[in-house]
Amino acid sequence: MNAPPDPVALLSTLLTFRTDCADGDERALAVRLAELLERRGPDEVIVADVPRAEGKPASYVYARFGRPRLLVNAHLDTVPPNADWSSDPFSARLDGDRLYGLGAADTKGAIAAILTALDDARPVDTGVLFSGDEEFSSVVMRAFVAGPHRAGLERAIVCEPTNLTVGVRHRGFTAFEVGMTGPGGHSSQADTLPAPIASLARVAVALDDWGRARRTLGPPDFPGMCLNLARLDGGVAFNVVPAAGRLLVSLRPPPGADTRAIDAELEALVREVAPEATFTRLRDNAPFATRDLAGFEPLLGAPARAPIDLGFWTEAAVLASSGVDAVVLGPGNITQAHAPDEWVSIAELHRARDLFRGVFQARV
């Protein structure tokens, strides 16, 4: 009997492709992954780019087997390497049961497991998406759900490091900036000039009161809105009335929250306190909750009967917002992600390969 395909060797190769959102090249890895997918007999493989507001385009590769009703997704980009790595983050290092490298857990390990699972099982009516820009603005996933390959999809498995447990809920993440401007001038004229910092301080207190009043609201295990006054700045010196100021705010709405209504309510509150303020949305990442977990049990088996909540945002929320029911699952632990000396367990990589083999063998 032939030995099952080894995800470790493949992951070691994937780690050499620098795909961090600062200086990486997503396109190069997408092209390589397309070559690897082509060898596994899909009906279609495409590589595409999606423009970003800043910098080079994001990239993705999509493989279609039949007429997909199931999507299996892992992101190919990483964060920039953190400080204090003890070895080259772009070169795999084996130490006992651990394979070290940037992206090993988040989420190139999942890509390796998916590809080696495809060596043993050709899926039916399944799409495989390896997407870029997850770590920055999610332009790829948003473009994907707005494009033609979204048609027909009913369910999705979104890979993130969960130690192969099934994540079914997480908070959203939104951010906005409130701005104020004025003529500015000498501080001897402070009694008669507009005061952007003072006005923004009043806005900040009103927003903080709004968040405090909602700290006990929300579904079980997700109380509150986690409203954060992240930054208030402006001005150049103690004897100068600032000509401008900026307040940066974020919040993390719980699963089930109506983020559009919350957004409108907060903008109205800002306008009430400071009618002349500007309100600029910076992030709008919806919360997430799986709708029909039982529907994933034929694909995932026992893990679907022991779900967990997640403390971090994922692109499962983008898919769910488009009508695709989703779960989050993958090898590795979130505590290793974004940290120096990121690693994934070799034993868990093999279990992930076996799990995805079962997914691909199932009738979706």
Secondary structure, 3 states (H helix, E strand, C coil): CCCCCCHHHHHHHHCCCCCECCCCCHHHHHHHHHHHHHCCCCCEEEEEEECCCCCCCEEEEEEEECCCCEEEEEECCECCCCCCCCCCCCCCEEECCEEECCCHHHHHHHHHHHHHHHCCCCCCCEEEEEECCCCCCCHHHHHHHHCHHHCCCCEEEECCCECCCCEEEECCEEEEEEEEECCCEEHHHCCCCCCHHHHHHHHHHHHHHHHHCCCCCCCCCCCCCCCEEEEEEECCCCCEECCEEEEEEEECCCCCCCHHHHHHHHHHHHHHHCCCCEEEEEEEECCEECCCHHHHHHHHCHHHHCCEECCCCCCHHHHHHCCCEEEECCCCECCCCCCCCCEEEHHHHHHHHHHHHHHHHCCC
